């Protein structure tokens, strides 16, 4: 529940590095300008391709 979040001003995004660098990062500047009070943490999602 959002009301129970101990860090309501922190947005954590877990994504593939290629998506983050090619699509997400260019858009974060605009997001941060519109949402000054929100910190962003980006973590890497490792894709396991083993069969």
Secondary structure, 3 states (H helix, E strand, C coil): CHHHCCCCCEEEEEECHHHHHHHHHHHHHHHHHHCCCCEEEEEECCCCCCC
